Each structure stands twice: as structure tokens, then as C-alpha cells.
Amino acid sequence: MRRLAIAFFAFLIPAALFAQDDLMNLLNSDAAPDINYTTATFKSTRILNGHSIERMVPGQLDFRISHRFGTLNSGSYNLWGLDQSNIHFSLEYGIMKWLMVGVGRGSYEKTFDGFAKFSVLRQSKGDRVMPVSVSVMTSAALMSQKWTDPTRANYFSSRMSYVAQVLVARKFSQAFSFQLTPTYVHRNLVTTALDPNDIFAMGAGGRLKLSKRISLNAEYYYVANPKTYMSTQIYNPLSVGIDIETGGHVFQLMLTNSVAMIEKGFVGETTGSWRKGDIHFGFNISRVFTLKKHK
């Protein structure tokens, strides 16, 4: 009997261990998948002028102040453009993990604007591999400056313009991120019959991390519409600058040939040329406030 009991327990212990392994495998199969989402593709919700893939966290409010000064080639009399200034204020809020909205007011054509940015896909690895992040940004702008000819029939709808963008970004490493931004701009009213109501452009922007808190950014939009169809000579907007993060603030210092700070303005209405020295110094200041803690 003693030998029989020893043989029985010798068989029972390995069987119990195998049963435990099977139980753990069953529990692990029902556990949540291990997905590692990419974060901080860009440091701010803007690359420089245009939107980045980043969104505000739900419950956080971003107060943004943007300036674009005059051109550097205006000379010492205008302090190389610093005597002139265009400004844009905005409030931007994260509603859900996949949605943020914003409203703003700029001195460029005295424009009021609003936008919504939707997250569609997030770059990830692990149990779910997604090579890129994808968002959609839509906006509307209202031009409020006085009509140049108040005697003609001027309609409220003529003040409106609309933008739609698809933001496709990838963080290749801790140091480098890149984004493509197909862009569509519709203007209800244009200056002459030569100017198109619809503008198509392809944006490209990148971020190179130089240190823990500083990065080098660049951004370019190629306007696809033939320039010969436009009454005013326009140029593709090009911006180069740096991000500086200091806790709750992000400072962006830049050089750009565009004076406008919304898509309707810098895509299709940039009249400055880098080759001619029509370069504006500008900056964005972002200050984030937590209004509601996100779980």
C-alpha cells in the first residue's frame, strides 16, 4: 500500500502542474491584449503653422497665443519686421480621447475660426501593430473685416471658408517624427474669376529631437493648383523653427513666409517668397490648464 500511495502521488503532482498551466493559459487568453500606443509624436498640437497629429487630453484646455511679425527685408526702419504684428488667440479643449475642438480669433482678415480634430488610428505595437497614426481635422472660418465695396450686394455666406485635412504621422524613433497632410480648402468668395474657390495641397512636416526639451521642426505645403490661374502671385508656405518645452508651456519660435495662422490663410494665400527675403519671424505660446482630471 505504501508503494501504491507513493506511485499515486508521483502521478498526481505532475498532473496538477499541467492542469495549472492549462488554467493559466486559459486565463491569459481572456486577458486584455497588450497594446503599446505611441505617444509624443510631436510636442504640440501644431507642427508650426499647421496641425499635428497630437490632441489635447480630455479635460485639458490649451490657451494659445500666436504672433507673426513683418518681413525681415523691411529693414531697420521697421526693426526688421518687429514693428508690425499679426496675432491669433485660441482656446482648444480635449473632449474625449479621440476628439478635441477649438475656437480662435486672428487679426488676419479679422477672422473667427473653429475646428474639430478626430483621431481615427493610433500608431501601436504589441498585440496590435499599426504603423501610423491618422486623424481628420475640419474647420470653418468667418472673415469679419469690412467690405471693400459696401454698395454692392454682399452676402454673409461670402465671408465663410472651410478646410478638411487628413493627418498621417509616424514616429520613427525617439528622435524623429514625420507627417503628411493632404489638404482641401474651399473659399466661398474669391477676389477675381481667376482665383479658384477650391485649393488642394499636400503638407509635409517633421520633428527632430535635439534634447529632452528642445526639437527642430520644419513644415512645407505644396499647393497643387496651377499658379497661372490665380490673380495674385502666391508661394508655397515653408516654415522652420524650434520647440522649447518648459513644464506646462510649449514655445515655438519660427521663420516663415506666411503671415496667416489658419489653414485658409497660409494655404493658397501666402504671398511672401523666401528667395526675396519675405520671411517673417513668429512664435506660438501654448499654456495647458487641467480643468478635469482624466482617468
C-alpha positions as CSV (number, residue, x, y, z in Angstrom):
1,M,0.0,0.0,0.0
2,R,2.9,2.4,0.8
3,R,4.4,1.8,-2.6
4,L,1.0,2.2,-4.2
5,A,0.4,5.6,-2.4
6,I,3.8,6.9,-3.5
7,A,3.2,5.9,-7.1
8,F,-0.2,7.6,-6.9
9,F,1.2,10.9,-5.6
10,A,4.0,10.7,-8.1
11,F,1.5,10.7,-10.8
12,L,-0.9,13.3,-9.2
13,I,1.7,16.1,-8.7
14,P,2.8,16.4,-12.4
15,A,-0.9,16.2,-13.5
16,A,-1.7,19.0,-11.1
17,L,1.1,21.1,-12.5
18,F,0.0,20.5,-16.1
19,A,-3.6,21.4,-15.1
20,Q,-2.3,24.6,-13.5
21,D,-0.5,25.6,-16.7
22,D,-3.7,24.9,-18.8
23,L,-5.7,27.1,-16.4
24,M,-3.1,30.0,-16.7
25,N,-3.2,29.7,-20.5
26,L,-6.9,29.9,-20.4
27,L,-6.9,32.9,-18.2
28,N,-4.3,34.7,-20.3
29,S,-6.3,34.1,-23.4
30,D,-9.2,36.1,-21.9
31,A,-6.9,38.9,-20.6
32,A,-6.8,42.3,-22.3
33,P,-4.4,42.5,-25.2
34,D,-1.0,44.0,-24.7
35,I,-1.0,47.1,-26.9
36,N,1.7,49.8,-26.7
37,Y,0.5,53.1,-28.2
38,T,3.0,55.6,-29.4
39,T,3.0,58.9,-27.5
40,A,4.5,62.4,-28.1
41,T,4.9,62.0,-31.9
42,F,5.0,65.9,-31.8
43,K,5.4,68.1,-28.7
44,S,2.4,70.3,-29.5
45,T,-0.9,70.2,-31.4
46,R,0.8,72.2,-34.1
47,I,3.9,71.4,-36.1
48,L,4.5,75.1,-36.7
49,N,1.6,76.7,-38.6
50,G,-0.4,73.6,-39.4
51,H,-2.0,71.0,-37.1
52,S,0.0,68.0,-35.9
53,I,-1.4,64.5,-35.1
54,E,-1.5,65.4,-31.4
55,R,-4.7,66.1,-29.5
56,M,-5.5,67.6,-26.1
57,V,-6.1,65.1,-23.3
58,P,-9.8,65.0,-22.2
59,G,-10.4,67.7,-19.6
60,Q,-7.3,69.8,-20.6
61,L,-7.6,73.3,-22.0
62,D,-4.9,74.8,-24.2
63,F,-4.7,78.6,-24.4
64,R,-2.6,79.5,-27.5
65,I,-1.1,82.9,-28.5
66,S,0.5,83.2,-31.9
67,H,2.4,86.1,-33.4
68,R,3.8,86.7,-36.9
69,F,5.8,89.9,-37.4
70,G,6.6,91.8,-40.6
71,T,9.2,90.7,-43.1
72,L,12.9,90.7,-42.3
73,N,13.6,92.5,-45.5
74,S,11.6,95.6,-44.4
75,G,14.8,97.0,-43.0
76,S,16.0,98.7,-39.8
77,Y,13.3,101.4,-40.0
78,N,10.7,98.7,-39.2
79,L,13.2,96.9,-36.9
80,W,13.3,94.1,-39.4
81,G,9.6,93.5,-39.2
82,L,9.2,93.7,-35.4
83,D,7.2,97.0,-35.7
84,Q,4.4,95.1,-37.5
85,S,2.5,92.2,-35.9
86,N,-0.4,89.8,-36.7
87,I,-1.8,87.9,-33.8
88,H,-4.1,84.9,-33.2
89,F,-5.7,83.7,-29.9
90,S,-7.3,80.4,-29.5
91,L,-8.8,78.1,-26.8
92,E,-8.6,74.4,-27.5
93,Y,-10.1,71.6,-25.4
94,G,-10.0,67.8,-25.2
95,I,-13.5,66.3,-25.0
96,M,-12.7,62.6,-25.5
97,K,-9.6,60.5,-26.1
98,W,-10.4,60.7,-29.8
99,L,-11.8,64.3,-30.1
100,M,-10.7,67.8,-29.5
101,V,-12.2,71.1,-30.5
102,G,-11.0,74.7,-30.7
103,V,-12.1,78.3,-31.4
104,G,-9.9,81.3,-32.2
105,R,-9.7,84.9,-33.4
106,G,-7.0,86.3,-35.6
107,S,-6.1,89.8,-36.9
108,Y,-5.6,88.3,-40.4
109,E,-8.8,89.5,-42.2
110,K,-10.3,89.8,-38.6
111,T,-11.1,86.1,-38.8
112,F,-13.1,84.0,-36.3
113,D,-12.4,80.2,-36.7
114,G,-13.3,76.9,-35.2
115,F,-12.2,73.3,-35.7
116,A,-12.6,69.7,-34.6
117,K,-9.9,67.1,-34.8
118,F,-10.9,63.4,-34.7
119,S,-8.4,60.5,-34.0
120,V,-9.0,57.6,-36.4
121,L,-5.9,55.4,-35.9
122,R,-3.1,55.4,-33.4
123,Q,0.4,54.0,-34.0
124,S,1.0,51.0,-31.8
125,K,2.9,47.8,-31.4
126,G,2.5,44.6,-29.4
127,D,-0.7,42.6,-29.9
128,R,-2.0,45.2,-32.3
129,V,0.5,46.6,-34.8
130,M,-0.4,49.9,-36.5
131,P,2.5,51.7,-38.4
132,V,1.0,55.2,-38.4
133,S,-1.4,57.5,-36.6
134,V,-4.3,59.0,-38.6
135,S,-6.6,61.9,-37.7
136,V,-9.1,64.1,-39.5
137,M,-9.3,67.9,-39.0
138,T,-12.2,70.0,-40.2
139,S,-12.5,73.7,-39.7
140,A,-14.6,76.8,-40.7
141,A,-13.6,80.4,-40.7
142,L,-15.6,83.7,-40.7
143,M,-13.9,86.8,-42.2
144,S,-15.3,89.8,-40.3
145,Q,-13.4,92.8,-41.8
146,K,-15.4,95.5,-43.6
147,W,-16.3,95.0,-47.3
148,T,-14.1,97.0,-49.7
149,D,-17.3,97.9,-51.6
150,P,-20.3,98.2,-49.3
151,T,-22.6,99.4,-52.1
152,R,-22.7,96.0,-53.8
153,A,-24.7,93.0,-52.7
154,N,-22.5,91.4,-50.0
155,Y,-23.7,88.1,-48.5
156,F,-22.9,86.6,-45.2
157,S,-22.1,83.3,-46.9
158,S,-19.3,85.1,-48.8
159,R,-17.4,85.5,-45.5
160,M,-17.1,81.8,-44.9
161,S,-14.3,79.3,-45.8
162,Y,-13.8,75.7,-44.9
163,V,-10.9,73.3,-44.6
164,A,-10.6,69.5,-44.4
165,Q,-7.4,67.6,-43.7
166,V,-6.2,64.1,-43.2
167,L,-3.2,63.9,-40.8
168,V,-1.0,60.8,-41.3
169,A,2.1,60.6,-39.0
170,R,4.7,58.2,-37.8
171,K,7.2,58.3,-35.0
172,F,10.2,56.5,-36.5
173,S,12.3,56.8,-33.3
174,Q,12.5,58.7,-30.1
175,A,14.3,61.5,-32.1
176,F,12.4,61.7,-35.4
177,S,8.7,62.0,-36.4
178,F,7.2,62.8,-39.8
179,Q,3.7,63.7,-41.0
180,L,1.9,64.0,-44.3
181,T,-1.2,66.3,-44.5
182,P,-3.4,66.1,-47.6
183,T,-5.4,69.4,-47.5
184,Y,-8.6,70.8,-49.1
185,V,-9.6,74.4,-48.7
186,H,-12.9,75.9,-50.0
187,R,-13.5,79.7,-50.1
188,N,-17.0,80.8,-50.8
189,L,-15.8,84.2,-52.2
190,V,-12.5,84.9,-54.1
191,T,-11.0,88.1,-55.3
192,T,-11.4,87.6,-59.1
193,A,-12.6,84.9,-61.5
194,L,-9.0,83.8,-61.9
195,D,-8.8,82.7,-58.3
196,P,-10.1,79.2,-57.6
197,N,-12.7,78.6,-54.9
198,D,-11.2,75.2,-54.2
199,I,-7.5,74.7,-53.3
200,F,-5.7,71.3,-53.0
201,A,-2.4,71.0,-51.2
202,M,-0.1,68.4,-49.7
203,G,1.6,69.3,-46.5
204,A,4.7,67.6,-45.0
205,G,6.3,68.2,-41.6
206,G,8.9,66.7,-39.4
207,R,10.3,66.9,-35.9
208,L,13.9,66.2,-34.9
209,K,14.5,65.9,-31.2
210,L,17.7,67.7,-30.1
211,S,17.4,67.3,-26.4
212,K,14.8,66.3,-23.7
213,R,13.0,69.7,-24.1
214,I,14.1,71.1,-27.5
215,S,13.4,69.9,-31.0
216,L,13.9,71.2,-34.5
217,N,10.7,71.4,-36.7
218,A,10.1,72.1,-40.4
219,E,6.9,72.3,-42.4
220,Y,6.0,72.7,-46.1
221,Y,2.8,72.8,-48.1
222,Y,2.8,72.2,-51.8
223,V,-0.2,73.9,-53.4
224,A,-1.4,71.8,-56.4
225,N,-3.5,74.5,-58.1
226,P,-1.7,76.0,-61.1
227,K,-0.4,79.4,-60.1
228,T,-1.3,80.8,-63.5
229,Y,-5.0,80.5,-62.5
230,M,-4.6,83.0,-59.6
231,S,-4.7,86.8,-59.9
232,T,-2.0,87.3,-57.2
233,Q,1.4,85.5,-57.2
234,I,1.3,83.0,-54.4
235,Y,4.0,80.8,-53.0
236,N,4.1,77.5,-51.1
237,P,4.4,78.1,-47.4
238,L,7.6,77.0,-45.8
239,S,8.3,77.2,-42.0
240,V,11.4,76.3,-39.9
241,G,11.6,76.6,-36.2
242,I,12.2,75.1,-32.8
243,D,10.1,73.8,-29.9
244,I,11.0,74.5,-26.4
245,E,9.1,72.8,-23.6
246,T,9.1,74.2,-20.1
247,G,6.6,72.3,-18.0
248,G,3.1,73.5,-18.8
249,H,4.3,75.7,-21.6
250,V,5.5,75.0,-25.1
251,F,7.2,77.8,-27.0
252,Q,7.6,77.5,-30.8
253,L,10.0,80.0,-32.5
254,M,10.0,80.1,-36.2
255,L,10.8,81.7,-39.6
256,T,8.1,81.5,-42.2
257,N,7.0,83.2,-45.4
258,S,3.4,83.2,-44.4
259,V,1.7,85.7,-42.2
260,A,-1.6,83.9,-41.6
261,M,-2.0,81.3,-38.8
262,I,-5.0,79.3,-40.0
263,E,-5.1,76.9,-43.0
264,K,-7.4,79.1,-45.1
265,G,-4.7,81.8,-44.9
266,F,-1.4,80.1,-45.2
267,V,-2.5,77.5,-47.8
268,G,-3.2,79.3,-51.0
269,E,-2.8,82.9,-49.8
270,T,0.9,83.1,-48.9
271,T,2.4,86.0,-51.0
272,G,5.8,86.0,-49.5
273,S,8.9,84.4,-51.0
274,W,11.9,83.1,-49.1
275,R,14.1,83.9,-52.1
276,K,13.1,87.5,-52.0
277,G,13.6,87.8,-48.2
278,D,9.9,87.9,-47.4
279,I,10.5,86.0,-44.2
280,H,8.5,86.6,-41.0
281,F,9.7,85.9,-37.5
282,G,7.0,84.4,-35.4
283,F,6.1,82.4,-32.3
284,N,3.4,80.2,-30.8
285,I,2.9,80.0,-27.0
286,S,0.9,77.1,-25.6
287,R,-0.3,77.1,-22.0
288,V,-2.2,74.0,-20.8
289,F,-4.7,74.1,-17.9
290,T,-6.3,70.9,-16.4
291,L,-10.0,71.6,-15.9
292,K,-11.0,68.0,-15.3
293,K,-8.7,65.1,-14.4
294,H,-8.7,62.3,-16.9
295,K,-8.9,58.7,-15.5
